[in-house]
Amino acid sequence: MKKVFLYSTLGCHLCEHAKAMIAPVAAASGYELEEVEISDSEDLLERYKLTIPVARNAATDEEINWPFSQEQVARLLKAT
């Protein structure tokens, strides 16, 4: 199954909002949504700490940073 990653961290209300927005679009597009906790990795923390939530299409490595809409998520997932 194709994957879309959501880079987030615990206690991030914008990340929860983004997850709720992405989940139905991902499911309808045949994607599995996988949340990635950035605080588990120094590299991810350094890369995303100021831009989370970030959605990334695993197949294309294309990313979108918050704020994004469901339409932008749909375009991200149609890129494959």
ROKELO-667293 format. One record per residue: residue in three letters; x negated, y negated, z negated of N, C-alpha, C in turn. Coordinates in steps of 0.05 Angstrom, whole numbers, plus 32768, in hexadecimal, padded with zeros to 4 digits. Example, Ala and Ser with C-alpha at 12.3 -4.5 7.8 and 13.67 -1.06 7.14 Angstrom:
// ROKELO-667293
ALA7EF880727F647F0A805A7F647EF880427F64 SER7EFF802D7F727EEF80157F717EFE7FFF7F63 
This chain:
// ROKELO-667293
MET7FEF801880008000800080007FEE7FE78000 LYS7FF77FD3800E7FE97FB9800F7FEC7FAC7FF4 LYS7FD77F9C7FED7FD77F8F7FD27FD57F707FD5 VAL7FE27F637FC37FDE7F477FBE7FD67F447FA1 PHE7FC07F367F9D7FB57F317F827FBE7F167F78 LEU7FC57F157F5F7FCC7EFC7F527FB77EF87F3C TYR7FA67EE57F3F7F917EDE7F2B7F9F7ECC7F16 SER7F9D7ED57EFD7FAB7EC67EE87F9D7ECB7ECE THR7FA87EC07EB87F9E7EC67E9E7FB47EC57E89 LEU7FB07ED17E737FC47ED37E5E7FCC7EB77E54 GLY7FE57EB37E517FEF7E9A7E467FF37E847E5B CYS7FEF7E8A7E747FF27E777E8A800F7E777E94 HIS801E7E627E8D803A7E627E95803D7E5F7EB3 LEU802B7E517EC0802C7E4F7EDD80277E6A7EEA CYS80167E7A7EDE80117E957EE8802A7EA77EE7 GLU80387EA47ED180517EB47ECE80667EAB7EE3 HIS80677E917EE780797E867EFC80717E917F18 ALA80577E907F1D804D7E9A7F3780537EB77F3B LYS804F7EC77F2680557EE47F2780727EE97F2E ALA80847EDA7F2180A07EDE7F2680A77ED57F43 MET80997EC27F4E809D7EB97F6980927ECD7F7D ILE807B7ED87F78806D7EEA7F8B807A7F057F8C ALA80827F107F75808B7F2C7F7380A17F337F88 PRO80B67F247F8B80CA7F2C7F9E80C17F2A7FBB VAL80B07F167FC180A57F137FDC80937F2A7FE3 ALA80827F317FCF80707F487FD3807F7F627FD8 ALA80937F677FC780A27F807FCA80B07F817FE5 ALA80BC7F6B7FED80CA7F6A800780B77F6D801F SER809E7F66801B808A7F67803080797F818030 GLY80807F93801D80717FAC801B80567FA9800D TYR80537F967FFB803B7F927FEC803E7F9A7FCF GLU80297FA37FC480277FA77FA7801A7F8F7F9A LEU80277F847F86801C7F6D7F78800B7F777F61 GLU7FF27F6E7F607FE07F767F4A7FD57F5C7F3D GLU7FDA7F5A7F237FD07F437F147FB37F497F0C VAL7FA27F347F0E7F867F367F067F817F227EF1 GLU7F797F2B7ED97F727F1A7EC27F567F0F7EC6 ILE7F557EF47ECB7F3B7EE97ED17F287EE87EBA SER7F327EE87EA17F217EE77E8A7F117F017E86 ASP7F187F167E947F0A7F307E927EEF7F307EA2 SER7EEB7F1A7EB17ED37F197EC27EC87EFD7EC2 GLU7EAE7EFA7EBC7EA27EDF7EBC7EA37ED37ED8 ASP7E9F7EE47EEC7EA07EDA7F087EBC7ECF7F0F LEU7ED17EDF7F097EEC7ED67F0F7EF47EBE7EFF LEU7EEB7EBD7EE67EF17EA67ED57EE57E8D7EE0 GLU7ECC7E8F7EE87EBF7E777EF47ECC7E6F7F0E ARG7ED47E827F1E7EDF7E7C7F397EFB7E717F37 TYR7F0C7E7B7F257F287E757F257F327E657F0D LYS7F227E5E7EFA7F2C7E527EE17F3B7E387EE5 LEU7F347E297EFA7F427E107EFE7F577E117F13 THR7F5B7E287F207F6D7E2A7F377F847E3E7F33 ILE7F847E4D7F1D7F997E617F197FB47E547F16 PRO7FC87E627F1E7FC97E7C7F2B7FC07E7B7F48 VAL7FB37E907F517FAA7E937F6D7FB47EAE7F77 ALA7FC07EAE7F8F7FC97EC67F9C7FB57ECC7FB3 ARG7FAE7EE67FB57F9B7EEE7FCA7FA57F077FD8 ASN7FA67F067FF27FAD7F1D80037F947F2E8004 ALA7F957F467FFA7F7E7F587FF87F737F5F8014 ALA7F857F6180287F7D7F6A80437F6E7F548052 THR7F757F3B804D7F697F25805C7F567F14804B ASP7F577F1780317F487F06801E7F527EE9801E GLU7F687EE3802C7F727EC8802C7F7F7EC28011 GLU7F7B7EAA80077F857EA37FEC7F967E897FEF ILE7FA97E877FDC7FB77E6E7FD87FB67E677FBB ASN7FB17E4E7FB57FB07E447F9A7FCA7E367F93 TRP7FD07E367F797FE77E287F6F7FE47E0B7F73 PRO7FF97DFC7F7A80157E057F7C801A7E117F98 PHE80297E277F9980327E327FB2804F7E3A7FB1 SER805B7E3E7FC880787E447FC9807B7E617FD3 GLN80947E6B7FD180997E867FDB80937E887FF9 GLU80987E72800880937E72802480757E74802A GLN80647E67801980477E6A801D803E7E868016 VAL804A7E92800280437EAE7FFB804B7EC08012 ALA80627EBC801D806B7ECC803480587ECA804B ARG804E7EB18051803B7EAD806780207EBB8060 LEU80187EBA80477FFF7EC8803E80017EE68044 LEU80187EF1803E801B7F0E804180217F17805E LYS802A7F05806E802E7F0B808B80147F08809B ALA7FFF7F00808E7FE57EFC809B7FD87F1680A3 THR7FE37F2D80997FD77F4780A07FE67F5580B5 
